[in-house]
């Protein structure tokens, strides 16, 4: 529905999912919000585990160098549910900040992004780095003041169903994180501990949070240190342990 699929297609997908869950012994969901929805919508009561996104700590290693006090890094796709429109508005409201966008999308999405940036008059403060290999991402964002995850709460996929990979990658790199205060983010982040959370789709609030983390060196260091301290819970090994526990539970069912 978020994507604009027709009612007929949505109904067909619902039928397919219902058939799958009816025959499933166990379910691994990437977020608690998604698992709760599966149980409520499809009546699944079998073995289940939440197995959130994981990061390869052999590739994503601590690299943050303290930042430049003004650059906000966004790493990800340009899809409609990522919240880039609100992020651009926030950057406009904070003229002392600049935005680094790492990632890409379709030609239409990239053209629309450039157009929006130009319309807001912030072209000189936004760098579009395009798609980069994983090792090059670390090199590119190491000097940023913070990283941002601006998910809007109005879309289920962003608010409840995703386990944001970019967030665990930010954490593994040691970047201070500013994120929307939505349920999916709260499964990974705690305000004032390993991130600064702010209301979703609120450009002034996001601008204020970005300013705070960019200019408060002590806060940024604390967020970075706590993020790194908790990354062991989000490694591939930790995810494998959760899945193995699900498999064992399923075999006993």
Legacy VTK file of the C-alpha trace (Angstrom):
# vtk DataFile Version 3.0
C-alpha trace
ASCII
DATASET POLYDATA
POINTS 253 float
0.000 0.000 0.000
2.855 2.381 0.811
4.231 1.745 -2.685
0.873 2.418 -4.293
0.124 -1.166 -5.269
-3.414 -1.875 -6.431
-5.914 -3.384 -3.956
-5.925 -6.542 -6.090
-2.153 -6.944 -5.865
-2.179 -6.224 -2.130
-4.885 -8.861 -1.621
-2.917 -11.415 -3.648
0.226 -10.786 -1.608
-1.829 -11.194 1.571
-3.085 -14.578 0.325
0.453 -15.733 -0.464
1.752 -14.681 2.941
-1.177 -16.318 4.712
-0.417 -19.609 2.939
3.276 -19.425 3.842
2.700 -18.669 7.527
0.022 -21.363 7.766
2.647 -23.956 6.815
5.616 -22.441 8.670
7.146 -24.139 11.678
9.079 -21.036 12.669
9.462 -17.399 11.667
12.477 -15.110 11.850
11.549 -11.436 11.561
13.991 -8.555 11.222
12.109 -6.380 13.724
9.767 -6.837 16.673
7.249 -4.630 14.894
7.220 -6.955 11.898
6.889 -10.070 14.074
4.002 -8.509 15.996
2.275 -7.716 12.684
2.753 -11.271 11.399
1.237 -12.703 14.562
-1.690 -10.276 14.566
-2.479 -10.315 10.845
-1.914 -13.985 10.079
-2.513 -15.634 13.456
0.954 -17.181 13.578
1.733 -18.565 17.042
4.656 -20.885 16.326
8.343 -20.590 17.151
9.673 -17.109 16.416
12.740 -14.933 16.893
13.667 -11.375 16.039
16.901 -11.419 14.036
17.727 -7.784 13.262
20.141 -6.571 10.622
23.778 -7.398 11.261
27.068 -5.815 10.242
30.350 -7.285 9.048
32.745 -5.882 11.646
35.644 -7.060 9.509
34.651 -4.429 6.946
32.893 -1.805 9.054
35.506 -0.945 11.654
35.789 2.092 13.955
36.976 4.993 11.809
35.335 8.148 13.145
37.974 10.795 13.751
35.904 13.250 15.788
34.310 14.960 12.824
34.536 18.411 11.317
31.715 19.984 13.324
29.466 20.548 10.312
29.103 17.574 7.960
26.053 15.298 8.291
26.434 11.924 6.547
23.552 9.972 5.059
24.290 6.508 3.665
21.552 4.563 1.922
19.054 4.446 -0.897
16.866 7.261 -2.190
13.546 5.457 -1.748
10.440 7.355 -0.726
10.322 5.907 2.786
13.855 6.978 3.777
12.855 10.512 4.812
15.254 12.440 2.582
12.728 15.217 1.948
12.622 16.099 5.645
16.406 15.804 5.897
16.877 18.317 3.091
14.458 20.707 4.772
16.442 20.360 8.012
19.689 21.153 6.217
18.079 24.261 4.748
17.129 25.362 8.275
20.717 24.904 9.502
22.869 26.947 7.075
26.041 26.187 8.994
25.731 22.478 8.208
26.518 20.535 5.045
25.142 17.174 3.888
27.031 14.223 2.434
24.806 11.683 0.638
26.401 8.306 -0.078
24.254 5.982 -2.165
21.969 6.139 -5.131
18.730 5.053 -6.678
16.959 4.973 -9.993
17.595 7.716 -12.539
14.208 9.181 -11.643
15.006 9.197 -7.914
18.405 10.787 -8.461
16.982 13.468 -10.768
14.210 14.226 -8.282
16.753 14.548 -5.471
18.902 17.010 -7.443
15.826 19.028 -8.349
14.664 19.212 -4.738
18.143 20.267 -3.570
18.221 23.034 -6.181
14.708 24.223 -5.304
15.739 24.565 -1.655
18.828 26.560 -2.627
21.270 24.265 -0.836
23.197 22.847 -3.795
26.482 24.310 -2.539
26.056 22.539 0.817
25.120 19.069 -0.428
27.600 16.550 -1.815
26.165 13.605 -3.750
28.894 10.970 -3.607
26.901 8.265 -5.381
27.305 4.555 -4.765
30.563 3.482 -3.101
32.011 0.093 -2.187
31.786 -0.799 1.486
35.475 -0.090 2.278
35.201 3.303 0.571
32.139 4.237 2.612
34.217 4.212 5.788
36.861 6.415 4.195
34.247 8.884 2.972
32.310 9.341 6.216
35.167 9.156 8.756
35.370 12.935 9.001
31.635 13.631 9.266
30.345 15.213 12.453
27.465 12.730 12.665
25.319 10.343 10.647
21.575 10.622 10.146
18.648 8.207 9.845
15.536 10.335 9.125
12.780 7.730 8.722
9.205 9.084 8.496
6.649 7.537 10.878
3.820 7.548 8.319
5.120 4.514 6.396
4.884 1.098 8.076
8.001 -0.148 6.310
10.102 2.584 7.919
8.322 2.955 11.239
7.902 -0.709 12.220
8.980 -3.252 9.631
12.591 -2.375 8.873
15.748 -3.199 10.777
17.856 -0.314 9.489
21.138 -1.699 8.224
22.616 1.768 7.875
22.207 2.326 11.620
24.255 -0.709 12.644
26.857 0.248 10.051
27.010 3.767 11.497
27.420 2.260 14.961
30.198 -0.083 13.841
32.050 2.848 12.269
31.742 4.780 15.530
29.695 7.593 14.016
27.410 9.563 16.350
23.849 8.955 15.146
20.837 11.255 14.871
17.654 9.343 14.048
13.886 9.626 13.899
12.175 8.445 17.057
10.215 5.600 15.450
9.714 2.053 16.814
12.117 0.425 14.355
14.910 2.797 15.399
14.153 2.339 19.107
14.825 -1.378 18.752
18.486 -0.424 18.153
18.920 3.028 19.662
18.325 4.825 22.962
18.128 8.591 23.110
21.086 10.191 24.836
22.889 6.858 25.109
23.947 5.679 21.653
22.000 8.185 19.534
20.041 11.407 19.582
16.408 10.684 18.687
13.982 13.333 17.473
10.383 13.362 16.190
10.034 11.998 12.686
8.927 14.296 9.845
9.781 17.351 11.961
12.412 19.310 10.030
13.008 21.957 12.747
13.477 19.259 15.400
15.840 17.335 13.129
17.825 20.500 12.384
18.137 21.186 16.118
19.303 17.634 16.859
21.859 17.727 14.050
23.185 21.076 15.291
23.458 19.714 18.828
25.451 16.626 17.911
27.631 18.484 15.404
28.610 21.176 17.906
28.658 19.301 21.238
31.909 17.325 21.087
31.381 15.646 24.460
27.915 14.416 23.466
29.187 13.169 20.125
32.027 11.242 21.760
29.632 9.648 24.269
27.194 8.559 21.572
30.079 7.140 19.534
31.594 5.228 22.449
28.279 3.712 23.521
27.433 2.705 19.960
30.751 0.890 19.620
30.307 -0.776 23.004
26.988 -2.268 21.893
27.895 -3.385 18.397
28.685 -6.957 19.486
24.926 -7.567 19.695
24.610 -6.785 15.988
27.344 -8.900 14.415
26.717 -11.774 12.005
27.738 -14.179 14.766
25.096 -12.757 17.097
22.502 -13.011 14.351
23.492 -16.622 13.662
23.007 -17.442 17.354
19.461 -16.072 17.215
18.670 -18.107 14.119
20.154 -21.301 15.565
17.995 -20.837 18.652
14.955 -20.506 16.370
15.881 -23.661 14.443
16.233 -25.640 17.687
12.899 -24.314 18.955
11.258 -25.192 15.635
12.576 -28.767 15.735
10.998 -29.243 19.176
7.636 -27.871 18.079
LINES 1 254
253 0 1 2 3 4 5 6 7 8 9 10 11 12 13 14 15 16 17 18 19 20 21 22 23 24 25 26 27 28 29 30 31 32 33 34 35 36 37 38 39 40 41 42 43 44 45 46 47 48 49 50 51 52 53 54 55 56 57 58 59 60 61 62 63 64 65 66 67 68 69 70 71 72 73 74 75 76 77 78 79 80 81 82 83 84 85 86 87 88 89 90 91 92 93 94 95 96 97 98 99 100 101 102 103 104 105 106 107 108 109 110 111 112 113 114 115 116 117 118 119 120 121 122 123 124 125 126 127 128 129 130 131 132 133 134 135 136 137 138 139 140 141 142 143 144 145 146 147 148 149 150 151 152 153 154 155 156 157 158 159 160 161 162 163 164 165 166 167 168 169 170 171 172 173 174 175 176 177 178 179 180 181 182 183 184 185 186 187 188 189 190 191 192 193 194 195 196 197 198 199 200 201 202 203 204 205 206 207 208 209 210 211 212 213 214 215 216 217 218 219 220 221 222 223 224 225 226 227 228 229 230 231 232 233 234 235 236 237 238 239 240 241 242 243 244 245 246 247 248 249 250 251 252
